[in-house]
Amino acid sequence: MNVTQPSEQAISFAVWERPQMRQALAGRDIATVYLLLQRVGISQRRIAALTGQSQSEISEILNGRQVMAYDVLVRIADGLGVPRGYMGLAYDDGTHLVAVPAPGGHDDDLDEDEQVRRLLAHAAQVTIGAAVACADDWRRPLARVDTPTPGRIGDAEVDQVESVTRSLRALDYRYGGGVCRDAVVAQLTWSQALLRASCSERVGRRLHRALADQHNLAGWTSFDVGLHVAARRHLARALEQAKHAGDSSLAANILYRMGRVHLHLKRVEDALRFFQLGQICAQDASCELTVALLCANEAWAYALLGDERLATKSISRARDEFNRASTDEAPGWVRFFTEADLMAASGMTYLGLAEADARHLPRAAELLSGSVRRREPEMARSKVFELIGLATVRLLLGETDDGLADGREAVELITQIRSVRTIDRLAPLEAAAAARPDSADARDLRRRIAELRAV
């Protein structure tokens, strides 16, 4: 009998978010799924234990046997911990292809009286215990039915789109894009359908702006889980909608996010161009807070390019613009940029400059420490990034105990959110810990980072 210890049961969410794995899951290519799992150290024995299959079945699948049966696909998804929607087994665009009628014999072709009669009979059987429950039926999704859209819309419908975006953005800040991306994309289906409704010119402009921000969030959450192609597509659509709505402030925010995508991918010169385009829009909108945001990120890009003069010039301008800004009057999509965020961007700028001149490290430590102290639980992902930077700086300064403590806190927080991006950003911290080979705590931190990055 295979016995898998509880500590071995869970596979990190990050493995399901990587683009190659998402593609295999979407195509229900189980052989590739198993192959990718093996590449990150998940053995055939462990796959078998999680899915309830024999190792011989696993081998047959790896050798080309296709998995077509719905119940087997569900068992594999649930056993491995794959979100069912990733395999078209939940309430998504592909669900109706595999859906079966729900217990009780509901059928849209029946007249209403017959539907009600069947439902009442089924309810009576379930209530008195005459119906035999079948757990397998519960796993099968109901047929997809699109929510009808109104023929004419007003401010109330646009208010709803904006409210949903605000709520989902709060989830993204606190728990990462992996928690809410699918919800954002699903909500876009409804929101975009509103474009078919009639409305006044003013409401139409508001709707385009609300759609732009929803695509903006869809792009950002896609980026957070490693879906960079999808991120670019959503952000491109967001920019088009924002410009059509005549909202330069939102356009600037979208360009900032385009820049951050490419900064993360180490396409620093491309990122810099996006930040500079964003500044043009932010200045047109007379939004000092957005200008400060873009200048701070421009400084980080200059630092990574080794240009100390332009980096410090941009940081100084970011501070000046921030001091002039009124957060209460700023649009919702940029209000996240607080004193903590300015300190964090400044700290990362000095950390970047420290690659050429270690004298910048103490200033980086001071700024990143200040940003970490100011973080509330609602901005958990931001705190993770800043802890990673602070831990790296402190290890480079020789403050080993403090650096390792910050590193452990960052790793612990990463396990509580769903963000591939945070795992990608661990590489410099792992390298800094590797420079302490004689420290058992440093070796333990490296092991924990390696486990996160492996899957």
N, C-alpha and C positions, 0 to 999 in steps of 0.2 A: 504493500500500500504506500502511495506517495504521501509524504507528510511535509507540508510547507509551514514554516514558523510564521506566526502572525506578523512579525516585523518584515517578512519578505513579501507579504501579500500585495501591498499597494504599489502600483507603478506610478511614478510621478506624472502629474498632468502634463508636464512639458513635452513628454514624448509624443502625445497626441496632437500637440499644437504645431509641430514642425511641418513645413510645407510638403515634403515628400511623403510623410506619414498621412497627412490630411488627404492627399491625392489618392493614396492607396485605399484609405478607408472609404472615401467617396465612391470609388469604383468597386468596393467590396472585394478587393484583391487581397484575400487573406494570406496567400503565399508571401506576397511582398510585406504585408504587416508583420508576419512572423519573422521574416528575414531581417527586417529593420529592428525588431526587438532583439534578435540575436546579436546584431551589430553593437547594441548598447549594453550587452552583457546579460540579457534575459535568456536563460537556458531553455531548451526544449522541455526539460523536466518541470520547470516552473510554469511555462505556458500550459503544459498539460494539466498541472494541478489547478491552475486558475480557471481554465475553460472546461474542465471535466472530460477532456479527451485523453485518449491513450497516446503514448509517445509514438506509436506506429502511425496513428492518424495524423499527428503533427508532421511526421516525416513524409507521409503521402501528400499532404497539402503542400509542403515545401517542394516536393518533386512534381507539382503541377496539377494535383487534384483540385478541382474547383468546389467551392462551398456555395450551394444555391439555396438550400432549405432555410426558410425564414426562421424556424425555431432554433436551428443551429447558429445562425448569424446572431440572433438575440442572445443566445447563451455565451457566445464568444465575446460580444460587446459587453455584456454585464459582468462576465467573469474577469475580463481584463480591465474593466473600469472605463471603457470608451463611452463618451457621450453618444447616445443612440442617434442623435441627429447627424453625427459625422458619417454614419453609414446609411442614412436614409431610412432609419428605423423609428423615427419619432415624428413629431408634428412639424414637418418641413415640406419643401416642394416635391420631394420624391415619395412621401409617405403613402399617398393614395395608390401608388403602384403596387404596394404590398399589403394594403389594408384589407381587412375582412369585416363582414357585418358584425356588429356588437351583439352580445347575448340578448335575446328577446325578440330577434327577428325583425329589427327595424329595416324599413325599405322605403326609400324616397318615392318609389313609384306607387305606393299604396295611398289611398285617400286618407284624409286626416282622421276620420272616424276609426278606420282600421288600425292606424298607427297608435291612436290613443288606447284602443282596446287591447292591443298587444302589449303596450307598455304597462297598462294597469294589471294585466294578467301576470306579466313578469315580476312586477313590483310585489304582488301578492305572494307569489312563489318564494321570492327572496325573503320577504318579511317573516313568513311562517316556517322558513327553513326547508321548503319543498324543492327548491332549485339547488342543484349541486354546483358549487363554485368551482371554476377551473382557472387556476392562477395563470396558465399559459394564455388564456383569452385576454387577461388584463394587460399582458405585455404587447398585444397587438393594437396598434393605433386605430382610432376611428378614421373614417374617410375625411379627407380635407374638404372643408367648405369655407370659401372666402367670405369674409365679413362684408356685407353690402355697404357701399359708400353713399353718402347723401347726394342728391342732385344739385343742391346749392349749399354753399358753406359761407360762414361769416367768421367773426373774430373768435367765437367759442371753439371752433374746430382747430384753428391755428393755435389758440391758447393750449389746447390739449397736446398738440405736437410738441410745442415748446416745453410743456411740463414734463412729458415723458423723457425728452432729451435731458433735461436737468436731472431727473431722478437717475437715469442710467449713467450719466456722467459722474454722479456722486458715487455710484457703485464702482465705476472704473477707477476713480481716484483711490478708493479704499481697498478694493479687493483685486484689482487688475482687470485687464481686458478680457481674459478668459472666462470671467464670470458673466459678462453681459454682452459680449460681441454678437452672439447669435440673436439675442433679444433686440439689439439695435438694428441689425439687418432685417429681421422679421418686421419690426415696426416701420422700417422704410417702405415695405410693400404697401402697407396701409396709407402711409403719409403720401407716397407718390400717387396713389389712386385718387387722392383729393384733387390732383391737377385736372382730372376729367370733369370735376364739378364746376358749375358756374359761380361766379363771385364778382364783387366789385374790384376795380383796379387796385385800390388800396389793400384790400384783403389778399389779392393775388400776389402783390409785392411782399406782404408779410409771409405768405405761404412759401414763396421761393426762398426767403431768408431763413425760415424755419427748416426747410428741407436742406439748405446749404449747411446749417449747423448740425443736422442729423447725419448727413454724409461726412461732415467733419469728424464727428464722434465715431462713426463707423470706420473711417480711415485710421483714426488713432488707436482704436481697440484692435483693428486688424494688425497694425504695426506692433502692438504690444504682445501679440501671440505669434509673431514671426511670419505673418502673411503679407509680405512686402508688396507683391503684385496687386493684391486686393486693396492694400492701403493706398497705393498710388492711384488706383482707379476711383476709389471713393473720394479722395482728396481732390482729384481733378474735377469730378462732378461737383463737389462742394464749391470749388473756386468759380466754376461757371455760374452756378446758381447765385452765389454771393454777388458777383459782378452784375448779373441780370437784375438782382434786387437793388443794386446801387449801394451796397453796404461795404464801404472800403475798410472799415474796422474788422469785419468778419473775414474779408479777403486777406487782410494782413495776418490774422490769426491762423488761417489755413496755410498761408505761405510759411509761417513759422513752423507749423507741424510738418510740412514738406521738408523743411530744412533739417528738422530733428531726425526724420527718417534717414536721411542721407548722412547726417553726422554719425549716427549709430552704425551705419554701414561703412564708415571710414571713407566716404566720398566727400571729403572735407571741403574741397573747392566748390563742388556742386551745392553743398549745404550753405556755404557762404553766399552764393548767388541767390538762393531762395530767401535767406534772411535779408539781403539787401533789397530784393523786390518787395518784400513785406514792409520794409521801412517806407518805401514810396507810398504804399497804400495807407499805412498808419499815419503818415504825415498829412495825407489828403483828408483823413478822418479826424485830424486834430485830437488824436487819442494818445496822451502822453504815456499812459500805462503800457499800451501796446508797443510804442516806440522803445520804452525801457526794456520790455521783454525781448524785442528783436536785437537791440544793441548788446544786451547781456549775452545772448547766444552768439552774436557776431564776434564778440570778444573771445568766447570759448573757441570758436573756429580759428580765429587768428592765432590763438595760443598753440593750437594743435599744428598750425603751419609754421610755428616758430617765430612769428612776428611780434615781438614784445611791445614795440612802439604802438602799433595799431591795436593790439589787445588791450593795453592799459588805457588808450584813448577811448575805446569803445566802452570799457567798464566805467570810466569817469562820466561819459555821456549818459549811460544807463542809470547811474545814480542820480544825476541831475534831473533827468526826465521823471524818474520814479518819485523824487521829492516834490515835483510839481503836480503829480497826478492826483486825481480824486478817485479812490477806489469805488466809492458809493455811486459815482456817476458813470463808471466804466461798464461796458456790456458784460453780460454773464460769462461769456466764453473766455474772458481774460482776467476775471476777478481772482482766479486762483493765484495769480502772480503777486505774491506778498513779499514782505521783507525777507522771509525765510528763503523764497525762491531766488531773490536777487543775491542774497548771500551765498546760496548754493552755486549759482552760475558763476559768481565771482571766484568762489573757492575752486571750482573745476578749471577756471581760467588759469589761476595761479598754479594749480597742479599740472596743467599742460605746459606752462612755462618752465616748471621745475625740471622737465626732461632735459632742458639745456642748461639750467642754472638752479642748483639745489637751494639757493638762498630764498627762493619763493615758497619753499615748503612750510615754514612757520606761518606765513600769512594764509596759505591754503588751509592749514589746520585750524587757525582761528576762525575763519569764515565758515568752514564746514561744521565745526563744533557749534557755532552759533545757530546755523540753520537747523541742525538736529535738535537742539534744545527747544526750538520754537514749533516743532512739528506736533500736530494733534493726530489722534488715531484716524481721522477722516482722510488723511493724506499719507497712508501707510506706504504706498509705493514710492513716493518721493523720499520718505525717510530712509527707505532701503538704499536708494541710489546714493544718498548723502552719507550714510553709514559706511557703504563700500568705499567711497572716496576718502572719508576720514580715516578709516582703518588702514587704507593703503598709505596715506600720508604719514600716519603715526609710525607705521612699520618702517617706512623709509627714513624717518627721523630717529629711529632707534628706540622709540617708546613702545617696546614690544608688548608689555602687559596690556596697556590701554588699547593698542591697535588690535590685538587678538580679541579683546572683549568686544570691541565694536564690530569686528568681523563675525564673531559668533552671534551677536544680536541681529546682524544683517541676514545671516543664513537662516536663523530661526524665523524671521519675519517673511522671508521668501517662501518658506513652506506653508505660510498662511494665506498667500495670495496666488493668483493665477496670471503670471506675467513671464513669458519667455525672455523678454528684454532684460529683466533683472538678472536672470541667470547668465545671459550673454555678457553682462557688465562685470561679472566676477573675475574675469581673466587677469586684470592687473593685480587684484588682491591675492589671487592664487600665486602669482609670480613673486609678490612681495613676501608672502609667507614662505615660499620656497627658499628665499634667501636666509631663512632661519632654520637650517637643517638640524641644529642641535637642540631645538626646542620641541618637546613632546606636544605642547599645546599648538604650536604652529603646524606640526605634522598632522594633528587631529583636524585642524581647520582645513588644511589642504585636502584631507580625505573627504570631509563633508562637502567641500566645494566640488571635488571631482565626482562625487555621487550625484550631485544636482546637475552638473554639466553633462554627465554621461547620458542621462535620460531626458 
